[in-house]
Amino acid sequence: MAMNNLKSRIIHIGNLPLGGNHPVRIQSMTSTNTMDTEATVAQSIRMIEAGCEIVRITAPGVKEAENLAEIKKELKKRGYEVPLIADIHYQPKAAEISARIVEKVRINPGNYVDRKKGKIQYTDSEYQAEIEKIRERIKPLINICKENGTALRIGSNHGSLSERILLKYGDTPAGMVESALEFVRICRDLDFHNIVLSMKASNVRVMVQANRLLVQRMMEENMDYPIHLGVTEAGDGEDGRMKSAAGIGPLLEEGIGDTVRVSLTEEPENEIPVAKRLVRKANFYRSSGRIPKSDNQPFDPFIYSRRKTETTGQMGGDQPPVVTLSSKDKKSGFSKDFIPDYFFNLQTGLLEQTYGNRLLKPAFISSPNSFETAFTKETKPDVFIFDISNVSRLSEVYEWFQLLDQSENKKPVILKKHFGSLETEDMLIKAAAELGYFLVDGLGDGIWLGSKTTSPEKLAEISFGILQATRSRMTKTEFIACPSCGRTLFNIQETLQRIKQKTGHLKGLKIGVMGCCVNGPGEMADADYGYVGAGRGKVTLYKQKKIVEHNIPEEQAIDELIHLIKLHGDWMEK
């Protein structure tokens, strides 16, 4: 399937055009209390001055929705007229008020009007009756949007799908897409098309698959609405940046996405430089009119399946992807948690196993022509090194994988990229986006990063971080943490750091740290444990999706989380 065949229609968020060949727009969300006008305005200005083109503000209730008028008025008074988005969840009335004030309203079909009823099945007639109820509930909002020129974002989040959708589709990309398209079909029937769609997840594989499936389904139904991209609950620091890049980057490379938000558990203005780096290449191609090519993939774009390779040393087969560096870096002081699996010996031309005596003969591939010598009887490589350092479009490398498959060669593949003198933060974002392009689809049995400016120790740490971000290899604790918003009733940034200090040694464990119960329980769906805000100074603890303890005082909650982890046998001493 050629994803790039979809060219989105142009809509307007206030005076800002979105879609078509317009640049990929950057947005973020305030983390202040919406009723605190001064704090929200001040934070919005910091975001705008960092390069944020659209500002999202939570409106959990009627009073917050009404206060958006004061926020907008104050921003305009200070000379800022960037479009505002109202973020709505359970309150249709708040959405209708907001739609008269701001330029865009965001709703989540999973919790907007389709509430849980405790049913275990729906007949076809009951299912259709629920859709008719949705039509009745959303029609007033659509009419208000039409009257006021307000855009509507219909955003499905993995883990917060409605009961009805879950029963029919499960918590799957297919369910996410259908959840949104039910609303879109109603909008289209009512001749409303000022729509943006989004498919978000904290699992980058799910996020990528859902957006691809959305494109396919829209093409089948003759739709062309713009798409908003984001990885929810990416966390903070370098891990949050790599996780966001590993999800957003591959889709932008395929030509999917018209606006992005990088969700970090930090101050929102910190998200903007990351987003700028991610959209830079996509905007260059849009401005030049060069259409990306993403057809002829050597994989199913909607279902993750690792490419079948034979076991060679520590790589291939069912083994997790390896980390490789040059042998000149071998004597560096690597952290015990991030020691490369292989080093390439520049003198012998062989890959040396770090722990063990196994030597592997590689064949370096930098273009399809490289295979002419690599396939000879004299060469007989143990492993292929795909050097993508000088590749202009990553999709070109698909041909390399196809040439291996056509020759029935099942030797493992290491993906190599040298980033020259790129600074470390730029490099790790670019590396996660470009190597993530292959890893999210199961292509590659290892990665090899090179740099003139970044130390070998840091390259190894980044390499393992990229593998973790793409769920290819877990070597540390994964923190699924939301970026905070006006619904959060505790300092999530400080809390996340305290939880990291106490649990950061629990390799492979996934811990959700969520600000509130609106998205928290659902969007940390695949976390092993969850720490979720339940009210002012209160926390609820989860074991997977099940509530274990409710309304724990915040000052006791981290100790109780540790106790819960120990109780279930997942604790290990540092």
Buried (B, 14 or more C-beta within 10 A) or exposed (E): BBBBEBEBBBBBBBEBBBBBBBBBBBBBBBBBBBBBBEBBBBBBBBBBEBBBBBBBBBBBBBEBBBBBBBBBEBBEEEEBEBBBBBBBBBBBEBBBBBBBBBBBBBBBBBBBBBEEEEEEEBEEEEBEEBBEEBBEBBBBBBBBBBEEEBBBBBBBBBBBBBBBBBBBBEBBBBBBBBBBBBBBBBBBEBEBBBBBBBBBBBBBBBBBBBBBBBBBBBBEEEBBBBBBBBBBBBBBBBBBBBBBBBBBBBBBBBBBBBBBBBBBBBBBBBBBBBBBBBBBBBBEBBEEEEEBBBBEBBBEBBEBEBBEBEEBBBBBBEBBBBBBBBBEBBEBEBEEEBBBBBBBBEEEEBBBBBEEEBBBEBBBBBEEEBBEEBBEEEEEBBBBBBBBEEBEBBBEBBBBBBBBEEEEBBBBBBBBBBBEEBEBBBBBBBBBBBBBBBBBBBBBBBBBBBBEEBEBBBBBBBBBBBBBBBBBBBBBBBBBBBBBBBBBBBBBBEBBBEBBEBBBBBEEBBBBBBBBBBBBBBBBBBBBBBBBBBEEBBBBBBBBBEBBBEEBEBEEBBEBBBBBBEEEEBBEEE
